[in-house]
Amino acid sequence: MQRLSPRAGALFLACLLLPCSQADTQKVKKSLRQRDAEAVDRLNGLCMQGPGGLPGRDGTPGVNGIPGTPGVPGRDGIRGEKGECIRESITESWTPNFKQCAWNSLNYGIDLGKIAECTFTKMRSHSALRVVFSGSLRLKCKTACCQRWYFTFNGAECSGPLPIEAIIYLDQGSLEFNSTINIHRTSSVEGLCEGISSGLVDVAVWVGTCSDYPRGDASTGWNSVSRIIIEELPK
């Protein structure tokens, strides 16, 4: 049973012994209720909190909402600057292709005809051939004369664009300076030829006459190494 304060207890006892007014009776009831509430609060403070419960399950997913209305179309942006035109170039990988034929002391004294040849395998039709002949050349005569050394490809001179040649011209000279002078000099005949098909190509060096001049006494490859170098080049 809840204990009353001394003042409330005296009032309650007086009401039991003597008639009390309604106001005094209400004060006694209010004091009792307040004391009851305070007792319950103290009791709750002394209780220990129990363990937490298991987590609840996820609820059922809700249905999709009503689709929203389409937004306002955006405006066109500012026109950009004109771009730079870049052309891509596709370059084919190039594998070197060359050959050398060499002779030791050709000592070829003919004045007309083929001197030496070298067979070459050309890999591409759209390429060019670079040819070089290096060797000793000589011409002598008592009167003015001219000889011509030139290349042929499969028996024909180059036509793309022009023949590949070299000449030696010897003037008549004078009797006191001996017009039959005999000088052998290492010289070269060199050039590029286009328009030759792929495959085997017979590259040859010839000697012949110059136009409108008599031929002299020619000599090729005397007492020295002579060589033909052939190289395929991209156009």
PAZA-598399 format. One record per residue: residue in one letter; x, y, z of N, C-alpha, C, O in turn. Coordinates in steps of 0.1 Angstrom, whole numbers, plus 5000, padded with zeros to 4 digits. Last residue first. Layout:
<pts>
AXYZXYZXYZXYZ ...
</pts>
This chain:
<pts>
K558150323942557850453934557050553943556750663939 P560750143957559350183956559250313949560050403949 L563249953939562950063948561450093946560850073936 E565749703937564349733935563849843945564149833957 E568949703922568149733935566749773931566549853922 I571949573912570549593909569749603922569949523931 I575249613899574349623911572949653907572749753900 I577949463885576549513882575749503895575749403901 R581449513882580249473889579049533884579049653879 S584949433879583749493874582549433881582549323885 V588249473890586949413892585849493886585949623886 S590949463865590249523876588849453878588349383869 N591949433838592849423850592249483863592949533871 W589349593821590749543821591449553834591449653841 G586649633815587049553826588449503826588749393830 T586749683780585949683793586449593803586749473800 S587449873752587949773761587149793774586949903778 A587349963716586849963730587449853739587749743733 D588350153691588850023698588450033712589150103720 G585550303676586950293679587250153685586550063683 R583250393650583550323662585050323663585850323654 P582250723639582750593637583150533650583450593660 Y579050883645580450873648581050733645580350633648 D576250873643577050973634578550973637579251073633 S575750753676575250793663576150893656576650983662 C578250523689577450643690576850683676577450643666 T578050163692578550293686577650403690576450393693 G578349963722577949993708578550123704579350183710 V578049723747578849833742578449843727578249743720 W575949643776576349623762577249743758577349843765 V574849463803575549583799576149543785576749443783 A571549343815572849323808573449463804572749563803 V569249163833569849293832571249273826572049193831 D566448983830567848973826568449113823568049183814 V564248913855564649023846566149003843566948993852 L561448743867562848733863563148843853562448863843 G558948963882559448833877560948843874561548933878 S557049243870557649163880558049033874557648993864 S557949473843557049383850557749303860559049293860 I558849813843559349673841558449583849558249603861 G558550083848557650013838558049873835557649813824 E561750243850560450213855559650133844560150133832 C565050273860564150233849562850193855562850113865 L567850483868566650423872565750393860565650463851 G571550443865570250503863569050423869569250313874 E574950433853573950423864572650493860572650593853 V578150343849576950363841575750343851575750233857 S581450453856580250393860579150433850579150543844 S585050363854583850453852582550383856582650263860 T588450363855587250303861586050403860586250523865 R590150373825589650443837588450373842587550333835 H592950353805591850273811591450343824592250363832 I594350493776594050513790592850433794591750443788 N596250533751595650423756595450433771596350393779 I596450743722596650723736595750613742594650603737 T596750803695596450663698596650643713597050533717 S597651053690596251033691595850893694594650873697 N600251223700599951083699598451053701597951023712 F600951483698600451433711600051293711599451243720 E601751523671602751533681602351483695603151453704 L599351483657600351383656601351393667601851293672 S596351543677597451593668598551483668598651413677 G592951443677594151493683595151543673594751573661 Q590451333673591551293664592851333671593851263669 D588851253704589051333692590251283684591051203689 L586551023717587951063716588151133703587751093692 Y584050973741584451023728585851063728586451123738 I582050743757583350803756583650843742583450773732 I578850743775579750743763581150783766581350853775 A576250563789577350643791578250633779578350523772 E572750503799573950493790575050583795574850663804 I569550403797570550423807571850403800572150283796 P566750563780567850473781568850513792569050623795 L563950693799564850703788565950593790566050533801 P562150643820561650723809562550713797562150733786 G561450383803560750453813561650523823562050463833 S562850233785562050333779561250403790560350483787 C565950063783564950123791564150233784564750313777 E566349813756566749933764565649993772564449973769 A565849463759565449593754565949703763566049683775 G566649223771566949243757566649373752566949403740 N565749243798565149143789565449173774564549153766 F567149553795566349473804565449373796564649413788 T570449693791569249643786568449553796569149503806 F572549983793571849873799570749823790570149903783 Y575750073776574250093779573749963786574249853784 W578250273761577950163770576550183776576250293781 R579650373731578450383740578350253748578150143742 Q582250553715581650433719580650453730580750553738 C583750733688582850733700582250593702581950523693 C586450923673585650803674584750813687585050903696 A588851063650587751083660586850963661586450913650 T591650833645590750953641589650963651589450873660 K592750643660593650733653592950853648593450963646 C591650543693591450543678592450653672592950733680 K590250393722591350453715591050443700590450353695 L588850363754588550383739589850443733590350533739 R587750183783588850243775588350253760587650173755 L586850133817586450153803587650223796588350293801 S586349923845587350003837586850003823586449903817 G583249973864584349893858585249983850584950103848 S579949933873581249993876582349903871582449793874 F576549993867577749913863578949993866579050113864 V573549983883574850043883575849943877575849823881 V570050053886571149963881572450043880572350163877 R566950023900568150103900569350013896569549913903 L563649993890564949923892566050023890566150103881 A560550043907561550083897562850003900563049963912 S557149893909558449943915559349983903559049963892 H554949763901554849913902556149973908556150093911 S555349493903555249553890555349703890555849773881 R557749333925556549413922556549483909557649513903 M560149183925559049143933557749213930556649153931 K562349053902561649173906560349133912559649053907 T565348893902563948863905563248993910563449033921 F567848903877567348963890565848923890565148923880 T570948823863569548793864569048833877569648803888 C573249003844572948953858571448943859570749033856 E576049013820574549013824574448963838575248883843 A578349183798578049103810576549113813575949213810 I578449263771579649253779579349153791580149063793 K577149233738576949213752578249193759579049113755 G578449463712577849343717577649343732577949443739 L581349583698579949573696579449443703579949343700 D584049553706583549683703582049693701581449803703 I585649353731584749373720584349513718584349593728 G587449283752587849373742586949393730587349453720 Y587449233785586549213773586849323763586549443765 N588449183811589349203799588549173786589049093778 L587449123837586749073825587649073812587648983804 S588649093865589349113852588649053841589048953835 N586148943881587448983883588248983870588448873864 W582749043886583748973878585149033881585349153882 A579549023902580849083901581848983893581648863894 C576349133909577149033902578449093899578549213895 Q573949173935575249223929575849103922575948993927 K570649293944571549183939572849243933572749353928 F567749343965568949393957569749273953569649163960 N565249453983565549353973566649403964566449503956 P563749514015564849544006565049423996564949314000 T560249554018561449464021562549484011562249483999 W558049764031558949744020560049664025560749694035 S554549794037555849764042556749724031556349644022 E552650054023552949914023554349894029555349974026 T550650294039551950264033552150114034552050054045 I547950484035548250344038549550314031549550304019 S547150784050547950724039548350584044548850564055 E544350984055545150874060545850814048545250784038 R543951324057543951204049544851104054546051124056 I541951534075543151454076543051334067542151254069 C540651854077540551724069541951664070542951714067 E539451994107540551984098540451844090540351744097 G536052124112537252044115538252044104537952074092 K534652434120534852334109536152254113537152314116 E533152464152534052514142534352394132534252284135 G529552414159530952404161531852454150531352474139 R526752604168527452534157528952534160529552634163 I525252534200525952634191526752554181527452454184 G522452304201523652374206524252474196523752484184 D518852324201520152294194521252374200521152484204 R517152254232517452334220518752294214519552234220 G515151964242516252064243516452144230516052094220 P511651924248512851894240513852004242513552124243 V510351864281510451964270511651934261512751924267 G509551524289510051654291510051744279509851694268 P506551334291507851364285508251504288507451594289 T505151244324505051304311506351344305507251374312 G505750934340505751074340505551124325505751054316 P503650644347504750714340504650864339503450914337 I502650574380502250614367503350684360504050774366 G504750314396503850434396503450474381503850414372 N504549974401505150084394504150204394502950184393 V503749844434503549854420504149974414504350074421 G506149744459504949814455504849814439505849784433 P507149434473507449554464506149614460505149554456 T506449354506506149324492506349454484505949554487 G509149404530507749404526507649374511508649374503 D511549194544511149304535509749294531509149184529 R511049094579511249074565510849194557510049284560 G512649224609511549194601511849174586512949214582 P515049084630514749184620513549134612513349024609 L514048974663514548944650514149054640513049104641 G514449204692513749104684514449084670515349154666 G516849244718516149294706515449174698515949064699 P516249144752517049144740516149194728514949184728 G514949394777515049264771515849264758516149374753 Q516149594803515649594789515949454783517049404784 M514949564837516049554827515449534813514349474811 C513349794859513249684850514349684840514749794835 L513550034874514249914879514249794870514949704872 G511850204861513250234861514050114866515250094862 N509350104868509750084854511250114853511950044845 L509250184895509250044892509750014878510549924875 R509050464893510250404899510350254896511450204895 D506650484880507850524873509050464879509950424872 V504850384900505050314887506250354880506950264874 A505250594919505650454923505850364910506750294909 E504150804906505550804909506050664913507150634909 A501450724905502250744892503750744895504450684887 D500850724932500750594924501550604912502350514908 R501050994938501950894945501950764937503050704936 Q498951084923500351134920501351034926502351004920 R496750974935497050934921498450974918499150894911 L496851094961497050954960497450914946498250824944 S496451354954497751324960497951174959499051134957 K493851344945494851384936496251344941497151304934 K492451274969492451174957493651214947494251124942 V492851504984493351374989493451274978494451204977 K491551694969493051714971493551574976494651544971 Q488951604970489651604957491151614959491851554952 T488351664998488351524993489051514980489851414978 D488451934998489451865005489551725001490651665000 A486251994982487552034978488651954985489651914979 Q484051904998484351834985485751864980486451784975 S484951885033484451955021484851875009485751795009 C484351625057485251715050484451775038483351725034 P483451535091482951565077483951665070484251765076 L485951355108485051465107484551485092485251445083 L487351115104486751145117485651255116484651255123 L488051125078487451005083486651035096485650985098 C489251365075488051345068487351225072486151215071 A491451325091490451425096489151405089488051425094 L492851155076492351105089491251205094490251155099 F493551315054492751195052492051145065490951105065 L495151505067493951545060492951425058491751445060 A497251345075496451415085495151455079494051455086 G498151265050497651165059496851225070495751175074 A499151495039497951425032497351325042496151295041 R501251545057500051645055498851575049497751595054 P502851325054502251355067501051455066500051435072 S502051135024502851235031502151275044500951255046 L501350785025500950925022501951015030502550975040 R502350475008502350565020502150705015502550755005 Q500450224992501250344991501150425003500150445009 M500849885000500050005000500950125000501950135007 
</pts>
